[in-house]
Amino acid sequence: MPPGGPDRSRRAPSGRLPRGRRLVGTMTTVRIPAGWPATEEQARAVQDELRGRVILDEPGPPVGEGRVTGVDVAYDDERDVVVAAAVVLDAATLDVVAESTAVGRVPFPYVPGLLAFREVPAVLAALDGLPCAPGLVVCDGYGLAHPRRFGLASHLGVLTGLPTIGVAKNPFTFAYEEPGTARGSSAPLLAGEEEVGRALRTRTGVKPVFVSVGHRVGADAACAHTLHLARAFRLPETTRRADALCRRALKETAA
């Protein structure tokens, strides 16, 4: 088994869904992969090994075609529980066509820069529970815009082979100048002089979101996908739907 989780990169896509049909997966119980890192040193070693597998020179899937999936997680710290959700949208209409959740124990302590090791097993389980192929995966978080250039979006992309991007609500530790006020304006997100993402204005006059490539998608395409998905709100519809589903599922686990 590869470090950092099982390799699902050869998973075959399924056929198209009938128009208007929604497929619902069951809630999956998360099993922590054998050999999952238990210490900060082990986790950083996994990041170092997997980071070299990130692909940054592919354009990614066409905007508005096929499927796009949002993933997100929610925690109950008192019960040491994490719930992940995956919501598949029709990329053209943004209608929900499938969804899945997964619940399990938090497998790693909270350490800045190593959050993927808390979230990846649950997110992988939620993706595995989907009854159709996810297409592009949009993470509520970071990809290249990460202190070690290997955030959740990159980690998930390498393990699954899927195209991934990160769309975050804040710039983490990185610097940026305010983009123009109009929707679609952007500015580099910088680590020193290195561009690690973009501050992207998805709503005129509203705070930008922070977009970074994860795996198999370029920066321009990541921004184009984000704008397409954020038609009515600051955050992309993928994130909004996945956030609502995982919060609802977390409440159900406590019922």
C-alpha positions as CSV (number, residue, x, y, z in Angstrom):
1,M,0.0,0.0,0.0
2,P,1.4,3.4,-0.9
3,P,2.3,5.8,2.0
4,G,-0.5,8.2,2.9
5,G,-3.3,5.9,1.9
6,P,-4.4,3.4,-0.7
7,D,-3.8,4.2,-4.4
8,R,-7.1,4.5,-6.3
9,S,-5.6,6.2,-9.3
10,R,-6.6,3.4,-11.7
11,R,-10.3,3.5,-10.8
12,A,-12.3,3.4,-14.0
13,P,-15.0,6.0,-14.7
14,S,-18.7,4.9,-15.0
15,G,-21.2,6.0,-17.6
16,R,-23.3,9.1,-17.7
17,L,-26.4,9.5,-15.5
18,P,-29.8,9.8,-16.9
19,R,-30.8,13.5,-16.8
20,G,-32.4,14.5,-13.6
21,R,-31.6,11.4,-11.7
22,R,-29.9,11.6,-8.3
23,L,-27.9,8.6,-6.9
24,V,-27.4,8.5,-3.2
25,G,-24.6,6.5,-1.6
26,T,-24.9,5.2,2.0
27,M,-22.9,6.4,5.0
28,T,-19.6,4.5,5.1
29,T,-17.7,3.7,8.2
30,V,-14.1,4.8,7.7
31,R,-11.3,2.3,8.1
32,I,-7.9,3.8,8.7
33,P,-5.4,2.3,6.2
34,A,-2.6,0.1,7.5
35,G,0.6,2.1,8.1
36,W,-1.2,5.4,8.4
37,P,1.3,7.9,9.9
38,A,1.1,8.2,13.7
39,T,3.7,11.0,14.2
40,E,4.5,14.3,12.7
41,E,7.8,12.9,11.4
42,Q,6.1,10.1,9.6
43,A,3.5,12.4,8.1
44,R,6.1,14.8,6.8
45,A,8.0,11.9,5.3
46,V,4.9,10.8,3.4
47,Q,4.4,14.4,2.2
48,D,8.0,14.4,0.9
49,E,7.5,11.2,-0.9
50,L,4.1,11.9,-2.5
51,R,4.8,15.6,-3.4
52,G,7.0,14.6,-6.3
53,R,4.0,12.8,-7.9
54,V,1.9,15.9,-8.3
55,I,1.2,16.8,-11.9
56,L,0.9,20.6,-12.6
57,D,1.1,20.7,-16.4
58,E,-2.2,19.3,-17.4
59,P,-5.1,21.6,-18.3
60,G,-7.7,19.6,-16.5
61,P,-11.3,18.8,-17.6
62,P,-13.2,21.4,-19.7
63,V,-15.2,23.9,-17.6
64,G,-18.9,23.1,-17.5
65,E,-18.6,19.5,-18.9
66,G,-19.0,16.1,-17.2
67,R,-19.2,16.0,-13.4
68,V,-17.6,18.0,-10.6
69,T,-17.5,16.9,-6.9
70,G,-17.2,18.9,-3.7
71,V,-15.7,17.3,-0.6
72,D,-15.7,18.6,2.9
73,V,-15.4,17.4,6.5
74,A,-16.9,18.2,9.9
75,Y,-15.7,17.3,13.3
76,D,-17.2,16.5,16.7
77,D,-14.1,17.0,19.0
78,E,-15.8,15.8,22.1
79,R,-16.6,12.4,20.5
80,D,-13.4,12.3,18.4
81,V,-15.5,11.8,15.3
82,V,-14.9,13.1,11.7
83,V,-17.5,13.0,9.0
84,A,-16.7,13.5,5.3
85,A,-19.1,14.3,2.5
86,A,-18.8,14.0,-1.3
87,V,-21.4,15.7,-3.5
88,V,-21.4,15.2,-7.2
89,L,-22.9,17.9,-9.4
90,D,-23.6,18.0,-13.1
91,A,-21.0,20.5,-14.2
92,A,-23.3,22.2,-16.7
93,T,-26.4,22.7,-14.6
94,L,-24.9,22.3,-11.1
95,D,-27.7,20.0,-10.2
96,V,-26.8,17.3,-7.6
97,V,-26.6,13.9,-9.1
98,A,-25.0,11.8,-6.3
99,E,-23.8,12.1,-2.8
100,S,-22.1,10.1,-0.1
101,T,-20.9,10.4,3.5
102,A,-18.4,8.6,5.7
103,V,-17.9,8.6,9.4
104,G,-15.0,7.5,11.6
105,R,-12.5,8.3,14.3
106,V,-10.1,11.2,13.8
107,P,-6.9,9.4,12.8
108,F,-4.3,12.1,13.5
109,P,-3.8,15.0,16.0
110,Y,-4.3,18.6,14.9
111,V,-1.0,19.9,13.5
112,P,-0.9,22.9,11.2
113,G,0.3,21.8,7.8
114,L,-0.7,18.2,8.4
115,L,-4.5,18.5,8.3
116,A,-4.8,16.1,5.4
117,F,-3.8,13.3,7.7
118,R,-6.9,14.0,9.7
119,E,-9.2,14.2,6.7
120,V,-7.9,12.0,3.8
121,P,-9.2,8.6,5.1
122,A,-12.8,9.9,5.6
123,V,-12.8,11.8,2.3
124,L,-11.5,8.7,0.4
125,A,-14.3,6.6,2.0
126,A,-16.9,9.2,1.0
127,L,-15.6,9.2,-2.6
128,D,-15.5,5.4,-2.6
129,G,-19.2,5.4,-1.5
130,L,-20.3,7.3,-4.6
131,P,-22.3,5.4,-7.2
132,C,-20.6,7.2,-10.1
133,A,-17.2,8.6,-11.0
134,P,-16.6,12.0,-9.4
135,G,-14.8,13.9,-12.2
136,L,-13.0,17.0,-11.0
137,V,-12.8,17.2,-7.2
138,V,-13.0,20.5,-5.4
139,C,-11.6,20.6,-1.9
140,D,-12.5,23.1,0.8
141,G,-8.8,24.0,1.4
142,Y,-5.5,24.1,-0.3
143,G,-3.3,22.3,-2.8
144,L,-0.1,23.9,-3.8
145,A,-0.8,26.8,-1.4
146,H,0.6,25.0,1.5
147,P,3.8,25.4,3.6
148,R,5.1,22.1,2.1
149,R,3.4,22.6,-1.2
150,F,1.2,19.5,-0.6
151,G,-2.2,20.4,0.9
152,L,-5.3,18.2,1.0
153,A,-6.2,18.8,-2.7
154,S,-2.7,17.6,-3.8
155,H,-2.7,14.7,-1.4
156,L,-6.1,13.5,-2.5
157,G,-5.3,14.0,-6.2
158,V,-2.1,11.9,-6.0
159,L,-3.8,9.1,-4.1
160,T,-6.8,8.9,-6.4
161,G,-5.4,10.1,-9.7
162,L,-8.3,12.5,-10.0
163,P,-8.0,16.1,-11.1
164,T,-8.3,18.2,-8.0
165,I,-8.3,21.9,-6.9
166,G,-8.4,23.7,-3.6
167,V,-10.7,26.6,-2.9
168,A,-10.1,28.2,0.5
169,K,-11.9,30.9,2.5
170,N,-8.7,32.5,3.7
171,P,-5.1,33.0,2.4
172,F,-3.4,30.8,5.1
173,T,0.0,32.3,5.7
174,F,0.5,33.7,2.2
175,A,0.5,37.3,0.9
176,Y,-1.6,38.9,-1.8
177,E,-2.7,42.2,-3.1
178,E,-6.4,42.9,-3.4
179,P,-7.7,42.0,-6.8
180,G,-10.0,44.3,-8.7
181,T,-13.5,44.7,-7.3
182,A,-15.2,43.1,-10.3
183,R,-16.1,39.4,-10.4
184,G,-13.4,37.4,-12.1
185,S,-10.5,39.7,-11.0
186,S,-7.6,37.9,-9.5
187,A,-4.2,38.5,-8.0
188,P,-1.3,36.1,-7.2
189,L,-1.1,34.4,-3.8
190,L,2.6,34.5,-2.9
191,A,5.1,32.7,-0.8
192,G,7.9,35.3,-1.1
193,E,8.2,35.6,-4.9
194,E,6.7,32.2,-5.7
195,E,3.1,32.1,-6.9
196,V,1.3,29.3,-5.1
197,G,-2.3,30.2,-5.9
198,R,-4.7,33.1,-6.8
199,A,-6.9,35.4,-4.8
200,L,-10.0,35.3,-7.0
201,R,-13.0,37.6,-6.8
202,T,-16.1,35.4,-7.3
203,R,-18.6,38.2,-6.4
204,T,-18.2,41.9,-7.2
205,G,-17.2,43.8,-4.1
206,V,-17.1,40.7,-2.0
207,K,-14.0,39.2,-0.3
208,P,-12.0,36.9,-2.7
209,V,-11.6,33.1,-2.3
210,F,-8.1,31.5,-2.6
211,V,-7.6,29.0,-5.3
212,S,-4.7,26.7,-5.7
213,V,-4.0,23.7,-8.0
214,G,-4.1,20.3,-6.5
215,H,-3.3,17.7,-9.2
216,R,-3.8,17.5,-13.0
217,V,-5.3,21.0,-13.3
218,G,-3.6,24.3,-14.2
219,A,-4.0,27.5,-12.3
220,D,-6.0,29.3,-15.0
221,A,-8.3,26.3,-15.3
222,A,-8.7,26.1,-11.5
223,C,-9.9,29.7,-11.5
224,A,-12.2,29.2,-14.4
225,H,-13.8,26.2,-12.7
226,T,-14.2,28.1,-9.5
227,L,-15.9,31.0,-11.2
228,H,-18.3,28.6,-13.1
229,L,-19.2,27.0,-9.8
230,A,-19.7,30.2,-7.8
231,R,-22.6,31.6,-9.8
232,A,-24.7,33.1,-7.0
233,F,-22.5,33.0,-3.9
234,R,-18.9,33.7,-2.9
235,L,-18.1,30.0,-2.4
236,P,-18.4,27.4,-5.2
237,E,-21.6,25.4,-5.2
238,T,-19.5,22.2,-4.7
239,T,-18.3,23.5,-1.3
240,R,-21.6,24.8,-0.2
241,R,-23.3,21.5,-0.9
242,A,-20.6,19.3,0.7
243,D,-20.5,21.5,3.7
244,A,-24.2,21.3,4.3
245,L,-24.2,17.5,3.8
246,C,-21.4,16.7,6.2
247,R,-22.8,19.0,8.9
248,R,-26.2,17.3,8.5
249,A,-24.5,13.8,8.6
250,L,-22.5,14.8,11.7
251,K,-25.8,15.7,13.5
252,E,-27.3,12.4,12.5
253,T,-24.4,10.5,14.1
254,A,-25.1,12.1,17.4
255,A,-28.9,11.4,17.3
